[in-house]
Amino acid sequence: MNKRLIPSAIWIVVITVLSLIPSSGIDKIWFEFIVEPDKIAHFILYAIFAFFVFYGKNWTNASILRNNKTWIFVVLGVFLYSIILELLQSTQWINRNASFSDIIANMLGFFVGILLFISLAKRIRILR
């Protein structure tokens, strides 16, 4: 396994666990004074996830644009993962509410994470 993919693997476990914690446990984690803390959390978690995925695969903006199949596979994979987690949240044993706006926050965060990675990779030469 590529050692650069380890942060991505760990982060996907973090996202899964945080997404599947019963809603009563969420109140203890997030501060109530932030507007829509759930959407902000989704956005940040998926932005970090995108950063780790692109770091792990050593992708640059040029390699993404050259390989449309990879780009489509990654975006669809993350989209489907978001949908699956939302559907799991609506089950009785998770006791949370599924939300389409969570999926939107996930995908926006993922795209911002990609842009952040590309921007930082150029500046600090993450990619070699």
C-alpha positions in Angstrom: 0.0 0.0 0.0 1.2 3.5 -0.8 2.1 5.1 2.5 0.8 8.5 1.2 -2.7 6.9 1.2 -2.7 6.1 4.9 -4.0 9.6 5.9 -6.9 9.1 3.4 -7.7 5.7 4.8 -7.7 7.0 8.4 -9.7 10.1 7.5 -12.5 8.0 5.8 -12.8 6.1 9.0 -13.1 9.4 10.9 -15.8 10.6 8.5 -17.7 7.3 8.8 -17.6 7.3 12.6 -18.6 10.9 12.9 -21.4 10.5 10.4 -22.9 7.5 12.1 -22.7 8.7 15.7 -26.3 8.9 17.0 -27.6 12.5 17.1 -27.6 12.6 20.9 -23.8 12.2 20.8 -23.4 15.1 18.3 -24.6 17.7 20.8 -21.6 16.9 23.0 -19.1 17.4 20.1 -20.3 20.5 18.4 -20.8 24.0 19.8 -24.4 25.3 19.7 -23.4 28.9 18.9 -22.2 28.2 15.4 -24.7 28.6 12.6 -25.4 25.3 11.1 -22.5 23.5 12.7 -23.5 20.2 10.9 -23.0 21.7 7.4 -19.7 23.3 8.4 -18.5 20.1 9.8 -19.4 18.2 6.6 -17.7 20.8 4.5 -14.5 20.7 6.5 -14.4 16.9 6.8 -14.7 16.4 3.1 -12.3 19.2 2.2 -9.6 17.5 4.4 -10.6 14.2 2.8 -10.0 15.6 -0.7 -6.7 17.0 0.3 -5.6 13.6 1.7 -6.8 11.7 -1.4 -5.0 14.0 -3.8 -1.9 14.0 -1.6 -2.0 10.2 -1.4 -2.3 9.7 -5.2 0.2 12.5 -5.9 -2.2 14.1 -8.3 -1.7 17.5 -9.8 -4.2 19.6 -11.8 -2.5 18.6 -15.0 -2.7 14.8 -14.2 -6.4 15.2 -13.3 -7.3 17.0 -16.5 -5.4 14.4 -18.5 -7.2 11.4 -16.9 -11.0 12.1 -17.1 -11.8 8.6 -16.0 -10.0 9.0 -12.7 -11.6 12.3 -12.1 -15.1 11.0 -12.7 -14.4 7.9 -10.6 -13.2 9.9 -7.6 -16.0 12.4 -7.7 -18.7 9.7 -8.2 -17.1 7.6 -5.5 -17.3 10.4 -2.9 -20.8 11.3 -4.0 -22.0 7.7 -3.6 -20.2 7.4 -0.2 -22.0 10.6 0.9 -25.4 9.2 -0.2 -24.7 5.9 1.5 -23.8 7.6 4.8 -26.9 9.8 4.6 -29.1 6.7 4.0 -27.5 4.9 6.9 -28.2 7.9 9.1 -31.9 7.5 8.4 -32.0 4.0 9.8 -33.4 3.2 13.2 -30.2 2.1 14.7 -28.3 5.3 13.9 -31.2 7.6 15.0 -30.2 10.6 12.9 -31.9 12.4 10.0 -30.7 12.1 6.4 -30.2 15.4 4.7 -29.7 16.3 1.0 -28.0 19.5 2.2 -25.4 17.4 4.0 -24.5 15.8 0.6 -24.2 19.2 -1.0 -21.9 20.4 1.9 -19.8 17.2 1.4 -19.3 17.7 -2.3 -18.6 21.5 -1.9 -16.0 20.7 0.7 -14.5 18.0 -1.5 -14.2 20.4 -4.4 -12.7 23.1 -2.2 -10.3 20.6 -0.8 -9.1 19.7 -4.3 -8.6 23.4 -5.1 -6.7 23.9 -1.8 -4.5 20.9 -2.5 -3.6 22.1 -6.0 -2.9 25.6 -4.8 -0.8 24.5 -1.9 1.0 21.8 -3.9 2.3 24.4 -6.3 3.4 26.7 -3.5 5.1 24.4 -1.1 6.1 21.7 -3.6 4.2 18.8 -2.0 4.3 16.9 -5.2 7.6 15.3 -6.3 
